[in-house]
Amino acid sequence: MTDTTTLIQQLRALLMLTQTEEQIARIRVAQARTDAVRRELQQNAGHAAERTAAIAQQLRALGGVADVVTPAMGRIAAVLKGTVEQAGPIDEALLGDLQLEHQLLDRATYLKVLAQVAREPEVERLAERLITAHSATVEWLTVVLAETALGGPAALRPTPLQWVAASALRLAEVPVRFAANTVNRALETAHSAGEQSGGTLTGVMDDVVHRAGALTGAVRETVDAGRVAALRRGERIARREGNQTVAEAAAGTRRDLGDLTAEELPIAGYDSMSTAQITEAVEEITEPQELDVLIRYEETHKGRASAVSAIQTRLAALAKEAVGIDT
């Protein structure tokens, strides 16, 4: 027979990991590309909080001692993860999220078997609930990573530092010192927030997320403006001198930054289309890069959230197809 102590140990581990999951979901809300994704992440955070309460309740029912340290450790783990991952590309951050969800899923499965052996039906039902939730999140993160791999814009935007880190790997004109200084500023922000007295840990985390969100616009606007101007000039000079290879490389990078004209879009007459027409038109697109171009153009020139969501939905369908998930 399974010792009750083993069940309590696993429930405590799940409690800490679920607290971490909740806080990471709240951090990711600021990175959502569309309102639909933002709402989904907010719901995920809320559901994680509900699961935390359910796990804590089951702990008490089994005679577990009230634990105030484990939830705090989960929150701290999320803050540390969110801080450290700023120095790398967003795909690495998402792979870390996926690893966390797999661990939660595996532990929930283990807990279910333990509960069956111990003849604890309430714990077994809780484990089944956790398995369902984490299976869905694993699938969602897998699709988001597939969207990134296909070359289209993922459901989550990179933070300013992740964006700079990824760009630095692709574009030689991104100054290395700029990336280093940006990382240093973010770490200093997190360090300063952690030293604030009189505030709760949740308040500190919210402040860090708010600062990161506020920095995004300034970083992108400053760097993009300079790079787009340089790329346009380089493209003109290359075409004038007959160097088509360099010209196309500059044009491709410029398009990646959202600097496009209506004539460069894969859908003719896009500017005059309604969201319903766009939704219908993108169903014919099978190249993720073309969807990427449309989203970047929409975000830069039109800013219609409904149009971005429609294009993102089509990209998600291609990503699901790529990883073998039924739509």
VEXLO-864467 format. One record per residue (C-alpha): y, x, z; residue number from 1; residue in one letter. Coordinates in Angstrom, 1 decimal. Each point is the difference from the previous one (the first is absolute). Layout:
{north Y | east X | up Z | donu NUM | mise A}
...
//
This chain:
{north 0.0 | east 0.0 | up 0.0 | donu 1 | mise M}
{north 3.5 | east 1.2 | up -0.8 | donu 2 | mise T}
{north 2.0 | east 1.0 | up 3.1 | donu 3 | mise D}
{north 3.2 | east -2.1 | up 0.5 | donu 4 | mise T}
{north 1.8 | east 3.3 | up 0.5 | donu 5 | mise T}
{north -0.7 | east 0.9 | up -3.6 | donu 6 | mise T}
{north 1.5 | east -3.2 | up -1.2 | donu 7 | mise L}
{north 3.1 | east 0.6 | up 2.1 | donu 8 | mise I}
{north 0.4 | east 3.5 | up -1.4 | donu 9 | mise Q}
{north -0.2 | east -1.3 | up -3.6 | donu 10 | mise Q}
{north 2.5 | east -2.8 | up 0.7 | donu 11 | mise L}
{north 2.4 | east 2.5 | up 1.5 | donu 12 | mise R}
{north -0.3 | east 2.3 | up -3.0 | donu 13 | mise A}
{north 0.6 | east -3.1 | up -2.3 | donu 14 | mise L}
{north 3.0 | east -1.0 | up 2.1 | donu 15 | mise L}
{north 1.7 | east 3.4 | up -0.5 | donu 16 | mise M}
{north -0.7 | east 0.1 | up -3.7 | donu 17 | mise L}
{north 1.2 | east -3.6 | up -0.5 | donu 18 | mise T}
{north 3.2 | east 0.8 | up 1.8 | donu 19 | mise Q}
{north 0.4 | east 2.9 | up -2.4 | donu 20 | mise T}
{north -0.7 | east -2.2 | up -2.9 | donu 21 | mise E}
{north 2.6 | east -2.6 | up 1.1 | donu 22 | mise E}
{north 2.8 | east 2.6 | up 0.3 | donu 23 | mise Q}
{north -0.9 | east 1.6 | up -3.4 | donu 24 | mise I}
{north 0.2 | east -3.4 | up -1.6 | donu 25 | mise A}
{north 3.5 | east -0.4 | up 1.5 | donu 26 | mise R}
{north 1.0 | east 3.4 | up -1.4 | donu 27 | mise I}
{north -1.3 | east -0.9 | up -3.4 | donu 28 | mise R}
{north 2.1 | east -3.3 | up -0.1 | donu 29 | mise V}
{north 3.0 | east 2.2 | up -0.7 | donu 30 | mise A}
{north -1.8 | east 1.5 | up -3.0 | donu 31 | mise Q}
{north -1.0 | east -3.3 | up -1.7 | donu 32 | mise A}
{north 1.0 | east -0.2 | up -3.6 | donu 33 | mise R}
{north 0.0 | east -3.9 | up -0.2 | donu 34 | mise T}
{north 0.7 | east -2.8 | up 2.4 | donu 35 | mise D}
{north -3.7 | east -1.1 | up -0.4 | donu 36 | mise A}
{north -1.2 | east 3.3 | up 1.2 | donu 37 | mise V}
{north 2.5 | east 0.1 | up 2.8 | donu 38 | mise R}
{north -1.2 | east -3.4 | up 1.2 | donu 39 | mise R}
{north -3.6 | east 1.1 | up -0.2 | donu 40 | mise E}
{north 0.7 | east 3.1 | up 2.0 | donu 41 | mise L}
{north 1.9 | east -2.0 | up 2.6 | donu 42 | mise Q}
{north -2.9 | east -2.4 | up 0.2 | donu 43 | mise Q}
{north -2.4 | east 3.0 | up 0.3 | donu 44 | mise N}
{north 2.0 | east 1.3 | up 2.9 | donu 45 | mise A}
{north 0.0 | east -3.4 | up 1.7 | donu 46 | mise G}
{north -3.8 | east -0.4 | up -0.5 | donu 47 | mise H}
{north -0.6 | east 3.5 | up 1.4 | donu 48 | mise A}
{north 2.0 | east -1.0 | up 3.1 | donu 49 | mise A}
{north -2.2 | east -3.1 | up 0.3 | donu 50 | mise E}
{north -3.1 | east 2.1 | up -0.3 | donu 51 | mise R}
{north 1.3 | east 2.3 | up 2.7 | donu 52 | mise T}
{north 0.4 | east -2.9 | up 2.3 | donu 53 | mise A}
{north -3.5 | east -1.2 | up -0.8 | donu 54 | mise A}
{north -1.5 | east 3.4 | up 0.7 | donu 55 | mise I}
{north 1.9 | east 0.3 | up 3.2 | donu 56 | mise A}
{north -1.2 | east -3.5 | up 1.1 | donu 57 | mise Q}
{north -3.6 | east 0.9 | up -0.8 | donu 58 | mise Q}
{north 0.4 | east 3.2 | up 2.0 | donu 59 | mise L}
{north 1.1 | east -2.0 | up 3.0 | donu 60 | mise R}
{north -2.9 | east -2.4 | up -0.4 | donu 61 | mise A}
{north -2.5 | east 2.9 | up 0.2 | donu 62 | mise L}
{north 1.6 | east 1.3 | up 3.2 | donu 63 | mise G}
{north 1.9 | east 2.8 | up -1.7 | donu 64 | mise G}
{north 2.9 | east 1.4 | up 2.0 | donu 65 | mise V}
{north 3.4 | east -1.0 | up -1.3 | donu 66 | mise A}
{north 1.1 | east 2.8 | up -2.3 | donu 67 | mise D}
{north 3.7 | east 0.7 | up -0.6 | donu 68 | mise V}
{north -0.4 | east 3.5 | up -1.2 | donu 69 | mise V}
{north -2.2 | east -0.7 | up -3.1 | donu 70 | mise T}
{north 2.5 | east -2.3 | up -1.8 | donu 71 | mise P}
{north 2.7 | east 2.5 | up 0.6 | donu 72 | mise A}
{north -2.1 | east 2.8 | up -1.4 | donu 73 | mise M}
{north -0.6 | east -2.2 | up -3.1 | donu 74 | mise G}
{north 3.8 | east -0.3 | up -0.5 | donu 75 | mise R}
{north 0.6 | east 3.7 | up 0.5 | donu 76 | mise I}
{north -2.8 | east 0.8 | up -2.5 | donu 77 | mise A}
{north 1.8 | east -2.2 | up -2.6 | donu 78 | mise A}
{north 3.3 | east 1.7 | up 0.6 | donu 79 | mise V}
{north -1.5 | east 3.4 | up -0.3 | donu 80 | mise L}
{north -1.8 | east -1.0 | up -3.2 | donu 81 | mise K}
{north 3.1 | east -1.5 | up -1.5 | donu 82 | mise G}
{north 2.0 | east 3.2 | up 0.8 | donu 83 | mise T}
{north -2.5 | east 2.5 | up -1.2 | donu 84 | mise V}
{north -0.8 | east -1.8 | up -3.3 | donu 85 | mise E}
{north 3.7 | east 0.2 | up -1.0 | donu 86 | mise Q}
{north -0.5 | east 3.5 | up -1.3 | donu 87 | mise A}
{north -2.7 | east -1.1 | up -2.5 | donu 88 | mise G}
{north -0.3 | east -2.4 | up -3.0 | donu 89 | mise P}
{north -0.6 | east -3.7 | up 0.7 | donu 90 | mise I}
{north -3.5 | east 0.1 | up -1.3 | donu 91 | mise D}
{north -1.0 | east 2.3 | up 2.8 | donu 92 | mise E}
{north 1.6 | east -2.4 | up 2.5 | donu 93 | mise A}
{north -1.9 | east -2.9 | up -1.5 | donu 94 | mise L}
{north -3.3 | east 2.0 | up 0.1 | donu 95 | mise L}
{north 0.7 | east 0.5 | up 3.7 | donu 96 | mise G}
{north 0.5 | east -3.8 | up 0.4 | donu 97 | mise D}
{north -3.2 | east -0.6 | up -1.8 | donu 98 | mise L}
{north -1.9 | east 2.4 | up 2.2 | donu 99 | mise Q}
{north 1.3 | east -1.9 | up 3.1 | donu 100 | mise L}
{north -1.2 | east -3.3 | up -1.5 | donu 101 | mise E}
{north -3.4 | east 1.4 | up -0.7 | donu 102 | mise H}
{north -0.3 | east 1.2 | up 3.5 | donu 103 | mise Q}
{north 1.0 | east -3.4 | up 1.3 | donu 104 | mise L}
{north -2.5 | east -1.6 | up -2.3 | donu 105 | mise L}
{north -2.8 | east 2.3 | up 1.0 | donu 106 | mise D}
{north 0.7 | east -0.4 | up 3.7 | donu 107 | mise R}
{north 0.1 | east -3.8 | up -0.3 | donu 108 | mise A}
{north -3.4 | east 0.1 | up -1.8 | donu 109 | mise T}
{north -1.4 | east 2.2 | up 2.8 | donu 110 | mise Y}
{north 1.5 | east -2.4 | up 2.6 | donu 111 | mise L}
{north -1.7 | east -3.0 | up -1.7 | donu 112 | mise K}
{north -3.5 | east 1.6 | up 0.3 | donu 113 | mise V}
{north 0.7 | east 1.1 | up 3.6 | donu 114 | mise L}
{north 1.0 | east -3.6 | up 0.8 | donu 115 | mise A}
{north -3.1 | east -1.4 | up -1.6 | donu 116 | mise Q}
{north -2.2 | east 2.3 | up 2.0 | donu 117 | mise V}
{north 1.9 | east -0.8 | up 3.2 | donu 118 | mise A}
{north -0.1 | east -3.7 | up -0.7 | donu 119 | mise R}
{north 3.8 | east -0.3 | up 0.2 | donu 120 | mise E}
{north 0.8 | east -2.8 | up -2.5 | donu 121 | mise P}
{north 3.8 | east 0.1 | up 0.7 | donu 122 | mise E}
{north 0.1 | east 3.7 | up -0.8 | donu 123 | mise V}
{north -2.1 | east -0.5 | up -3.1 | donu 124 | mise E}
{north 2.4 | east -2.6 | up -1.3 | donu 125 | mise R}
{north 3.0 | east 2.3 | up 0.7 | donu 126 | mise L}
{north -1.8 | east 2.8 | up -1.9 | donu 127 | mise A}
{north -0.6 | east -2.3 | up -3.0 | donu 128 | mise E}
{north 3.7 | east -1.0 | up 0.0 | donu 129 | mise R}
{north 0.9 | east 3.7 | up 0.0 | donu 130 | mise L}
{north -2.4 | east 0.8 | up -2.8 | donu 131 | mise I}
{north 1.5 | east -2.7 | up -2.2 | donu 132 | mise T}
{north 3.6 | east 1.2 | up 0.6 | donu 133 | mise A}
{north -0.7 | east 3.7 | up -0.5 | donu 134 | mise H}
{north -2.1 | east -0.6 | up -3.1 | donu 135 | mise S}
{north 2.9 | east -1.9 | up -1.6 | donu 136 | mise A}
{north 2.5 | east 2.8 | up 0.9 | donu 137 | mise T}
{north -2.3 | east 2.7 | up -1.3 | donu 138 | mise V}
{north -0.1 | east -1.9 | up -3.3 | donu 139 | mise E}
{north 3.8 | east -0.4 | up -0.1 | donu 140 | mise W}
{north 0.6 | east 3.7 | up 0.7 | donu 141 | mise L}
{north -2.6 | east 1.0 | up -2.6 | donu 142 | mise T}
{north 1.9 | east -2.1 | up -2.6 | donu 143 | mise V}
{north 3.4 | east 1.5 | up 1.0 | donu 144 | mise V}
{north -1.4 | east 3.5 | up -0.4 | donu 145 | mise L}
{north -1.5 | east -1.0 | up -3.4 | donu 146 | mise A}
{north 3.4 | east -1.2 | up -1.1 | donu 147 | mise E}
{north 1.5 | east 3.4 | up 0.8 | donu 148 | mise T}
{north -2.9 | east 1.8 | up -1.8 | donu 149 | mise A}
{north 0.5 | east -2.1 | up -3.1 | donu 150 | mise L}
{north 3.6 | east 1.2 | up -0.2 | donu 151 | mise G}
{north 1.7 | east -3.3 | up 0.9 | donu 152 | mise G}
{north 2.3 | east -0.6 | up 2.9 | donu 153 | mise P}
{north -2.0 | east -0.8 | up 3.1 | donu 154 | mise A}
{north 0.6 | east -3.0 | up 2.3 | donu 155 | mise A}
{north 1.6 | east 2.5 | up 2.5 | donu 156 | mise L}
{north 3.0 | east 2.1 | up -0.8 | donu 157 | mise R}
{north -0.1 | east 3.6 | up 1.2 | donu 158 | mise P}
{north 2.3 | east 0.8 | up 2.9 | donu 159 | mise T}
{north 2.9 | east 2.4 | up -0.9 | donu 160 | mise P}
{north -2.0 | east 3.0 | up 1.1 | donu 161 | mise L}
{north -3.2 | east -1.1 | up -1.7 | donu 162 | mise Q}
{north 1.9 | east -0.6 | up -3.2 | donu 163 | mise W}
{north 1.6 | east 3.4 | up 0.1 | donu 164 | mise V}
{north -3.3 | east 1.7 | up 0.9 | donu 165 | mise A}
{north -1.7 | east -1.7 | up -3.0 | donu 166 | mise A}
{north 2.9 | east 0.7 | up -2.4 | donu 167 | mise S}
{north 0.1 | east 3.6 | up 1.1 | donu 168 | mise A}
{north -3.6 | east 0.4 | up -1.3 | donu 169 | mise L}
{north 0.9 | east -1.4 | up -3.4 | donu 170 | mise R}
{north 3.6 | east 1.0 | up -0.7 | donu 171 | mise L}
{north 1.2 | east 3.6 | up 0.2 | donu 172 | mise A}
{north 3.6 | east -1.1 | up 0.3 | donu 173 | mise E}
{north -0.5 | east -1.5 | up 3.5 | donu 174 | mise V}
{north 1.4 | east 2.7 | up 2.3 | donu 175 | mise P}
{north -2.6 | east 1.3 | up 2.5 | donu 176 | mise V}
{north 2.6 | east 0.4 | up 2.6 | donu 177 | mise R}
{north 1.1 | east -3.6 | up -0.3 | donu 178 | mise F}
{north -3.6 | east -1.2 | up 0.8 | donu 179 | mise A}
{north -0.2 | east 2.4 | up 2.9 | donu 180 | mise A}
{north 3.3 | east -1.1 | up 1.4 | donu 181 | mise N}
{north -0.9 | east -3.7 | up -0.4 | donu 182 | mise T}
{north -3.3 | east 0.5 | up 1.9 | donu 183 | mise V}
{north 1.8 | east 1.8 | up 2.7 | donu 184 | mise N}
{north 2.6 | east -2.8 | up 0.4 | donu 185 | mise R}
{north -2.8 | east -2.6 | up 0.2 | donu 186 | mise A}
{north -1.9 | east 2.0 | up 2.7 | donu 187 | mise L}
{north 3.2 | east 0.4 | up 1.9 | donu 188 | mise E}
{north 0.7 | east -3.7 | up -0.2 | donu 189 | mise T}
{north -3.4 | east -0.8 | up 1.3 | donu 190 | mise A}
{north 0.3 | east 2.6 | up 2.8 | donu 191 | mise H}
{north 3.4 | east -1.3 | up 1.0 | donu 192 | mise S}
{north -1.3 | east -3.6 | up 0.0 | donu 193 | mise A}
{north -2.9 | east 1.0 | up 2.2 | donu 194 | mise G}
{north 2.4 | east 1.5 | up 2.6 | donu 195 | mise E}
{north 2.0 | east -3.2 | up 0.4 | donu 196 | mise Q}
{north -0.1 | east -1.2 | up 3.5 | donu 197 | mise S}
{north -0.2 | east -3.6 | up 1.2 | donu 198 | mise G}
{north -1.4 | east -1.4 | up -3.2 | donu 199 | mise G}
{north -3.6 | east -1.2 | up -0.7 | donu 200 | mise T}
{north -2.3 | east 1.8 | up -2.3 | donu 201 | mise L}
{north 0.0 | east -2.8 | up -2.4 | donu 202 | mise T}
{north 3.8 | east 0.1 | up -0.1 | donu 203 | mise G}
{north -0.1 | east 3.7 | up -0.8 | donu 204 | mise V}
{north -2.4 | east -0.5 | up -2.8 | donu 205 | mise M}
{north 2.1 | east -2.8 | up -1.5 | donu 206 | mise D}
{north 3.0 | east 2.3 | up 0.2 | donu 207 | mise D}
{north -1.9 | east 2.7 | up -1.9 | donu 208 | mise V}
{north -1.1 | east -2.5 | up -2.7 | donu 209 | mise V}
{north 3.6 | east -1.3 | up -0.3 | donu 210 | mise H}
{north 1.4 | east 3.5 | up -0.4 | donu 211 | mise R}
{north -2.6 | east 0.8 | up -2.7 | donu 212 | mise A}
{north 0.8 | east -3.1 | up -1.9 | donu 213 | mise G}
{north 3.7 | east 0.7 | up 0.2 | donu 214 | mise A}
{north -0.5 | east 3.5 | up -1.3 | donu 215 | mise L}
{north -2.0 | east -1.2 | up -3.1 | donu 216 | mise T}
{north 2.9 | east -1.3 | up -2.0 | donu 217 | mise G}
{north 2.2 | east 3.0 | up 0.6 | donu 218 | mise A}
{north -2.6 | east 2.6 | up -0.8 | donu 219 | mise V}
{north -1.1 | east -1.8 | up -3.2 | donu 220 | mise R}
{north 3.5 | east -0.7 | up -1.2 | donu 221 | mise E}
{north 1.2 | east 3.6 | up 0.5 | donu 222 | mise T}
{north -3.0 | east 1.7 | up -1.5 | donu 223 | mise V}
{north -0.5 | east -2.5 | up -2.9 | donu 224 | mise D}
{north 3.6 | east 0.1 | up -1.1 | donu 225 | mise A}
{north 0.0 | east 3.8 | up -0.4 | donu 226 | mise G}
{north -3.4 | east 0.2 | up -1.6 | donu 227 | mise R}
{north 0.6 | east -2.9 | up -2.5 | donu 228 | mise V}
{north 3.2 | east 1.6 | up -1.2 | donu 229 | mise A}
{north -1.7 | east 3.4 | up -0.4 | donu 230 | mise A}
{north -3.0 | east -1.6 | up -1.8 | donu 231 | mise L}
{north 2.2 | east -1.9 | up -2.4 | donu 232 | mise R}
{north 1.9 | east 3.1 | up -0.9 | donu 233 | mise R}
{north -3.2 | east 2.0 | up -0.3 | donu 234 | mise G}
{north -1.5 | east -2.6 | up -2.2 | donu 235 | mise E}
{north 3.0 | east -0.1 | up -2.3 | donu 236 | mise R}
{north 0.1 | east 3.7 | up -0.4 | donu 237 | mise I}
{north -3.7 | east 0.3 | up -0.6 | donu 238 | mise A}
{north 0.1 | east -2.7 | up -2.7 | donu 239 | mise R}
{north 3.1 | east 1.6 | up -1.6 | donu 240 | mise R}
{north -1.9 | east 3.3 | up -0.2 | donu 241 | mise E}
{north -3.2 | east -1.6 | up -1.3 | donu 242 | mise G}
{north -2.1 | east 0.7 | up 3.1 | donu 243 | mise N}
{north -1.8 | east -3.3 | up 0.2 | donu 244 | mise Q}
{north -2.5 | east 1.1 | up 2.7 | donu 245 | mise T}
{north 2.8 | east 0.7 | up 2.5 | donu 246 | mise V}
{north 1.9 | east -3.1 | up -1.0 | donu 247 | mise A}
{north -3.0 | east -2.3 | up 0.5 | donu 248 | mise E}
{north -0.7 | east 1.7 | up 3.4 | donu 249 | mise A}
{north 3.5 | east -0.6 | up 1.1 | donu 250 | mise A}
{north -0.1 | east -3.6 | up -1.3 | donu 251 | mise A}
{north -3.2 | east -0.7 | up 1.8 | donu 252 | mise G}
{north 1.3 | east 1.3 | up 3.3 | donu 253 | mise T}
{north 3.2 | east -2.0 | up -0.5 | donu 254 | mise R}
{north -2.0 | east -3.2 | up -0.5 | donu 255 | mise R}
{north -2.0 | east 0.8 | up 3.1 | donu 256 | mise D}
{north 3.3 | east -0.1 | up 1.9 | donu 257 | mise L}
{north 0.8 | east -3.5 | up -1.4 | donu 258 | mise G}
{north 2.6 | east 1.2 | up -2.5 | donu 259 | mise D}
{north -1.0 | east -2.1 | up -3.0 | donu 260 | mise L}
{north 1.5 | east -2.1 | up -2.7 | donu 261 | mise T}
{north -1.2 | east -3.4 | up -1.0 | donu 262 | mise A}
{north -1.2 | east 1.5 | up -3.3 | donu 263 | mise E}
{north -2.4 | east 2.3 | up 1.9 | donu 264 | mise E}
{north -1.8 | east -2.8 | up 1.7 | donu 265 | mise L}
{north -3.6 | east -1.0 | up -1.1 | donu 266 | mise P}
{north 1.0 | east -3.7 | up -0.1 | donu 267 | mise I}
{north 2.5 | east -0.9 | up -2.7 | donu 268 | mise A}
{north 2.9 | east -2.3 | up 1.2 | donu 269 | mise G}
{north -0.8 | east 0.7 | up 3.6 | donu 270 | mise Y}
{north 3.6 | east -0.3 | up 1.2 | donu 271 | mise D}
{north 0.2 | east -3.6 | up -1.1 | donu 272 | mise S}
{north -3.3 | east -1.2 | up 1.4 | donu 273 | mise M}
{north -0.5 | east -2.2 | up 3.0 | donu 274 | mise S}
{north -2.5 | east 1.0 | up 2.8 | donu 275 | mise T}
{north -2.5 | east -2.5 | up -1.4 | donu 276 | mise A}
{north 0.2 | east 1.6 | up -3.5 | donu 277 | mise Q}
{north -0.3 | east 3.4 | up 1.6 | donu 278 | mise I}
{north -3.1 | east -1.0 | up 1.9 | donu 279 | mise T}
{north -1.6 | east -1.3 | up -3.2 | donu 280 | mise E}
{north 1.0 | east 3.1 | up -2.0 | donu 281 | mise A}
{north -1.3 | east 2.6 | up 2.4 | donu 282 | mise V}
{north -3.5 | east -1.6 | up -0.1 | donu 283 | mise E}
{north -0.3 | east 1.6 | up -3.5 | donu 284 | mise E}
{north 0.8 | east 3.5 | up 1.4 | donu 285 | mise I}
{north -3.0 | east 2.3 | up 0.7 | donu 286 | mise T}
{north 1.8 | east 3.3 | up 0.6 | donu 287 | mise E}
{north 1.1 | east 0.6 | up 3.6 | donu 288 | mise P}
{north 2.7 | east 2.4 | up -1.2 | donu 289 | mise Q}
{north 1.7 | east -2.9 | up -1.9 | donu 290 | mise E}
{north 0.0 | east -2.1 | up 3.1 | donu 291 | mise L}
{north 1.5 | east 2.9 | up 1.9 | donu 292 | mise D}
{north 2.8 | east 0.2 | up -2.6 | donu 293 | mise V}
{north 0.7 | east -3.8 | up 0.4 | donu 294 | mise L}
{north 0.1 | east 0.1 | up 3.7 | donu 295 | mise I}
{north 2.3 | east 3.0 | up 0.1 | donu 296 | mise R}
{north 2.3 | east -1.6 | up -2.6 | donu 297 | mise Y}
{north 0.0 | east -3.3 | up 2.0 | donu 298 | mise E}
{north 0.8 | east 1.7 | up 3.3 | donu 299 | mise E}
{north 2.8 | east 2.1 | up -1.6 | donu 300 | mise T}
{north 1.6 | east -2.6 | up -2.2 | donu 301 | mise H}
{north -0.9 | east -3.5 | up 1.0 | donu 302 | mise K}
{north -1.3 | east 0.0 | up 3.5 | donu 303 | mise G}
{north -2.0 | east -3.3 | up -0.3 | donu 304 | mise R}
{north -2.5 | east 0.0 | up 2.8 | donu 305 | mise A}
{north -2.1 | east -2.7 | up -1.7 | donu 306 | mise S}
{north -0.2 | east 2.1 | up -3.2 | donu 307 | mise A}
{north -1.1 | east 3.1 | up 1.9 | donu 308 | mise V}
{north -2.7 | east -2.0 | up 1.8 | donu 309 | mise S}
{north -1.3 | east -1.4 | up -3.3 | donu 310 | mise A}
{north -0.3 | east 3.5 | up -1.5 | donu 311 | mise I}
{north -1.5 | east 1.4 | up 3.2 | donu 312 | mise Q}
{north -2.6 | east -2.8 | up 0.0 | donu 313 | mise T}
{north -1.1 | east 1.0 | up -3.5 | donu 314 | mise R}
{north -0.2 | east 3.7 | up 1.1 | donu 315 | mise L}
{north -2.1 | east -1.0 | up 3.0 | donu 316 | mise A}
{north -2.4 | east -1.9 | up -2.4 | donu 317 | mise A}
{north -0.4 | east 3.2 | up -2.1 | donu 318 | mise L}
{north -0.6 | east 2.1 | up 3.2 | donu 319 | mise A}
{north -2.6 | east -2.5 | up 1.3 | donu 320 | mise K}
{north -1.8 | east 0.3 | up -3.3 | donu 321 | mise E}
{north 0.1 | east 3.8 | up 0.2 | donu 322 | mise A}
{north -1.6 | east 0.1 | up 3.4 | donu 323 | mise V}
{north -2.5 | east -2.8 | up -0.7 | donu 324 | mise G}
{north 1.5 | east -2.7 | up 2.2 | donu 325 | mise I}
{north -0.3 | east -3.6 | up -1.3 | donu 326 | mise D}
{north 3.3 | east -1.7 | up -0.5 | donu 327 | mise T}
//
